[in-house]
């Protein structure tokens, strides 16, 4: 299922960009208790800035081409756009209770899931004029979102319906529903991958879905309350954070098997991402108010960095050049 690509090609695709001015490696960490986004310098391994955003920020997505981070603020019903050059912000109306968030360069929009309204909002963040978001109805309690520009599809996890909605991103109509296991929350993929990962919180599993034919490939048991996942291109491994077992599960994606559990990572691990530049796995630890850095090769804990309070980092949050 996995397309064979070189790591160098992957890095060039994701980190070569028009906004390059100085070399940097930042992690953008949303903090629900402090209403702030913390900027972590991964080269120096320290927090360099706190940015006040909306109320109870949770979701995060990145515009890798132009250098922006977008944050969903569930309790202020808006999205904050952060310029990574100067850290200036702009807020956009998003509909009620925005949670999951994903930026698409193709449609030049941010798509957010509105948890209580059972809909997604499509926000034109590059428009010179403020416009109201387009609304598409989905299932109950939508959370994670992923957009495939290649397939022209938006994938939405509906937590209370135990399914995934696939929306045509051109026509904004429902194409298909895929049943998964109990309480799907996080969704993860990359444009180089043929599969989609869904974390099923209440069945302690992940679902692997083929992005081309929409078939469910396999459900895989992991730890308690899986939250988010990230794929390691260097090993063909998937790492899944397990909130209530304070661990990460390591999945071999050659044969879709759970091969190892790394315990005692931190208390309530949630968002997870990879810095290939500094060979780090970065994990947001909600109950510890920190991010935990793991060595990408050994998976040993290297350092914990204090955050401003209640880190979630729900989405891809590392931006490098």
VOGU-3710 file (C-alpha; in Angstrom, 3 decimals, decimal comma):
1> xxxxxxxxxx> 0,000/0,000/0,000  2,862/2,383/0,655  4,408/4,194/-2,283  8,178/3,904/-2,226  9,739/7,345/-2,015  13,077/8,598/-0,804  13,339/10,502/2,439  15,188/13,321/0,669  12,309/13,759/-1,764  9,846/13,801/1,119
11> xxxxxxxxxx> 11,761/16,496/2,960  12,092/18,660/-0,116  8,372/18,445/-0,749  7,431/19,417/2,747  10,090/21,832/3,905  11,388/23,631/0,804  9,270/26,767/0,633  8,933/30,298/-0,630  8,857/31,888/2,829  12,379/30,738/3,771
21> xxxxxxxxxx> 14,378/33,517/5,370  16,344/31,830/8,140  16,659/28,191/9,030  14,219/27,236/11,762  12,428/24,277/13,282  9,315/25,182/15,258  6,658/23,190/17,056  3,338/25,042/17,442  1,638/23,716/20,585  -1,984/24,633/21,341
31> xxxxxxxxxx> -2,709/24,998/25,080  -6,355/24,778/26,160  -5,853/25,964/29,728  -3,830/29,091/28,937  -5,498/30,118/25,644  -2,072/30,290/24,066  0,062/28,708/21,389  3,611/27,997/22,518  6,393/28,171/19,942  9,093/25,583/20,663
41> xxxxxxxxxx> 12,471/25,899/18,954  13,387/22,259/18,293  17,008/23,035/17,442  17,559/24,790/20,761  14,985/22,563/22,506  13,340/25,431/24,357  10,194/27,530/24,294  10,794/30,881/22,599  7,364/32,508/22,511  3,764/32,387/23,731
51> xxxxxxxxxx> 1,002/33,736/21,474  -2,463/34,532/22,802  -5,173/33,166/20,511  -8,859/32,355/21,054  -10,554/30,430/23,858  -9,528/26,827/24,547  -7,346/26,287/21,448  -7,070/22,643/20,420  -6,530/21,904/16,736  -3,499/22,902/14,678
61> xxxxxxxxxx> -2,660/22,774/10,966  0,162/24,240/8,881  0,506/25,970/5,532  3,915/24,558/4,627  4,179/26,565/1,403  3,517/30,083/2,665  4,470/29,768/6,325  1,318/29,990/8,418  -0,105/28,060/11,336  -3,863/27,840/11,896
71> xxxxxxxxxx> -5,454/27,128/15,262  -9,027/26,106/16,110  -10,540/27,801/19,170  -13,643/25,809/20,273  -14,956/28,223/22,890  -14,538/31,456/20,914  -15,892/29,916/17,678  -13,025/31,127/15,528  -9,758/30,190/13,854  -6,487/32,048/14,438
81> xxxxxxxxxx> -3,960/32,451/11,605  -0,339/32,889/12,766  2,359/34,284/10,485  5,561/32,361/11,279  7,796/35,200/10,091  6,592/37,767/12,598  4,039/35,821/14,720  1,282/38,298/13,895  -2,234/36,886/14,070  -5,599/37,247/12,357
91> xxxxxxxxxx> -8,895/35,659/13,434  -11,586/34,175/11,198  -15,180/33,228/11,926  -15,494/29,448/11,885  -18,882/28,337/13,139  -19,485/26,959/16,619  -17,091/24,643/18,472  -14,319/24,243/15,865  -12,044/21,325/16,746  -10,306/19,415/13,967
101> xxxxxxxxxx> -8,603/21,628/11,390  -6,752/21,117/8,104  -5,313/23,559/5,555  -5,456/22,815/1,818  -3,221/24,799/-0,519  -5,262/23,633/-3,511  -8,515/25,184/-2,319  -6,648/27,857/-0,297  -8,929/27,215/2,628  -8,971/25,903/6,144
111> xxxxxxxxxx> -11,568/23,234/6,885  -12,689/22,787/10,491  -15,050/20,348/12,193  -17,770/21,949/14,318  -18,185/19,495/17,192  -21,622/20,522/18,489  -23,134/21,575/15,151  -22,352/18,310/13,316  -20,884/20,137/10,349  -17,641/21,272/8,782
121> xxxxxxxxxx> -16,827/24,881/7,904  -14,682/25,845/4,916  -12,917/29,160/5,487  -11,208/31,184/2,730  -8,233/32,402/4,750  -6,422/33,967/1,773  -9,296/36,249/0,824  -8,735/39,991/1,199  -12,306/40,344/2,459  -13,794/38,532/5,432
131> xxxxxxxxxx> -16,357/36,055/4,161  -18,635/33,670/5,971  -17,516/30,034/5,858  -19,227/27,473/3,658  -21,068/24,825/5,674  -21,370/21,087/4,979  -23,364/18,779/7,235  -21,574/15,634/8,442  -22,117/13,088/11,221  -22,416/13,428/14,998
141> xxxxxxxxxx> -19,555/15,055/16,924  -17,069/15,479/14,061  -13,439/15,699/15,168  -10,387/14,861/13,045  -10,083/16,061/9,435  -7,750/15,200/6,570  -7,847/16,508/2,976  -6,468/14,642/-0,035  -5,871/17,069/-2,893  -5,027/14,167/-5,195
151> xxxxxxxxxx> -8,325/12,398/-4,547  -10,269/15,667/-4,128  -11,696/14,391/-0,863  -12,237/15,601/2,701  -12,244/12,891/5,380  -14,081/13,564/8,650  -14,195/11,386/11,791  -17,675/11,349/13,360  -17,119/10,286/16,950  -20,684/9,448/17,974
161> xxxxxxxxxx> -21,595/7,723/14,683  -18,545/5,439/14,634  -17,838/6,268/11,009  -15,859/8,369/8,565  -17,508/10,690/6,047  -15,791/11,212/2,714  -16,769/14,562/1,163  -16,108/15,541/-2,454  -13,963/18,670/-2,010  -15,130/20,181/-5,338
171> xxxxxxxxxx> -18,864/19,549/-5,072  -18,993/19,518/-1,250  -21,306/16,498/-1,202  -21,054/13,202/0,653  -19,384/10,464/-1,417  -19,242/7,628/1,086  -19,470/6,581/4,719  -17,008/4,081/6,176  -17,816/2,298/9,424  -14,900/1,976/11,831
181> xxxxxxxxxx> -14,733/0,977/15,494  -15,983/2,906/18,525  -15,583/6,690/18,855  -13,262/7,677/15,965  -11,499/10,911/16,846  -8,146/11,564/15,167  -7,406/11,232/11,437  -3,913/11,139/9,957  -2,297/10,681/6,562  0,292/12,250/4,243
191> xxxxxxxxxx> 0,023/12,950/0,526  2,716/10,315/-0,136  0,716/7,617/1,663  -2,059/5,472/0,208  -3,645/4,874/3,589  -5,557/6,869/6,181  -5,265/6,257/9,945  -8,222/6,723/12,286  -7,876/6,561/16,090  -10,872/4,889/17,760
201> xxxxxxxxxx> -10,888/6,193/21,314  -13,353/3,863/23,017  -12,366/0,625/21,279  -8,642/1,183/21,891  -7,823/0,636/18,246  -6,842/2,295/15,006  -8,468/1,731/11,628  -6,350/1,642/8,458  -8,311/2,749/5,373  -7,229/2,632/1,729
211> xxxxxxxxxx> -7,512/6,180/0,373  -7,938/4,986/-3,231  -10,723/2,410/-2,986  -12,003/3,416/0,492  -11,767/-0,139/1,804  -11,117/-0,795/5,473  -7,774/-2,603/5,457  -7,529/-3,539/9,121  -8,406/-2,593/12,679  -5,385/-2,801/15,001
221> xxxxxxxxxx> -5,497/-2,874/18,793  -3,359/-0,267/20,557  -3,310/1,236/24,063  -6,070/2,928/26,061  -7,782/5,887/24,391  -5,654/6,454/21,274  -5,580/10,112/20,303  -3,321/10,864/17,343  -0,839/9,124/15,027  2,201/9,952/12,913
231> xxxxxxxxxx> 4,088/7,918/10,307  7,878/7,470/10,300  9,127/7,306/6,697  12,555/6,105/7,808  11,243/2,881/9,392  7,787/2,371/7,913  6,449/2,578/11,453  3,364/4,314/12,792  3,394/5,855/16,287  0,094/6,229/18,145
241> xxxxxxxxxx> -0,369/8,174/21,386  -2,500/6,412/24,006  -3,966/8,962/26,430  -4,998/6,731/29,316  -2,104/4,290/29,233  0,537/7,048/29,040  2,228/5,259/26,151  2,785/5,127/22,427  2,088/2,082/20,280  4,495/1,243/17,457
251> xxxxxxxxxx> 2,834/-0,294/14,397  4,814/-2,003/11,603  3,016/-0,811/8,480  4,516/-3,573/6,300  2,112/-6,069/7,824  -0,089/-3,813/9,985  1,012/-5,310/13,292  1,421/-3,701/16,709  5,015/-4,643/17,444  5,831/-2,682/20,589
261> xxxxxxxxxx> 4,496/-0,377/23,286  6,676/2,384/24,696  5,377/2,909/28,235  5,718/5,782/30,690  6,096/8,419/28,001  4,232/11,046/29,998  0,820/11,626/31,549  -1,924/11,841/28,905  0,050/12,009/25,637  -1,979/13,588/22,851
271> xxxxxxxxxx> -0,602/15,372/19,759  2,409/13,763/18,079  4,647/14,814/15,180  8,137/14,146/13,801  11,110/16,427/13,149  13,360/14,629/10,662  15,694/17,601/10,725  16,555/17,000/14,379  15,579/13,306/14,527  12,891/13,845/17,138
281> xxxxxxxxxx> 9,432/12,596/17,951  7,551/15,414/19,684  4,584/14,611/21,945  2,192/17,008/23,677  1,508/15,795/27,244  -1,774/17,278/28,402  -1,723/16,454/32,118  1,998/17,195/32,564  1,875/20,626/30,897  4,881/19,821/28,769
291> xxxxxxxxxx> 6,064/18,426/25,473  8,225/15,325/25,540  11,066/14,846/23,034  11,963/11,296/21,989  14,992/10,254/19,990  13,649/9,129/16,601  16,039/6,188/16,432  16,054/4,805/19,981  12,692/6,211/21,178  14,402/7,226/24,424
301> xxxxxxxxxx> 13,108/10,300/26,213  15,584/13,148/25,675  13,916/16,124/27,302  10,651/17,597/28,582  9,849/21,248/27,899  7,286/23,105/30,016  4,309/24,643/28,217  1,894/27,390/29,210  -0,883/24,992/30,230  -2,937/22,088/28,856
311> xxxxxxxxxx> -1,081/21,227/25,620  -3,219/19,404/23,022  -1,589/19,975/19,587  -4,363/18,103/17,742  -2,937/17,881/14,203  0,394/18,358/12,454  2,314/21,009/14,347  6,000/20,987/13,277  7,139/23,531/10,679  10,746/23,435/9,427
321> x> 12,872/24,933/6,675
//
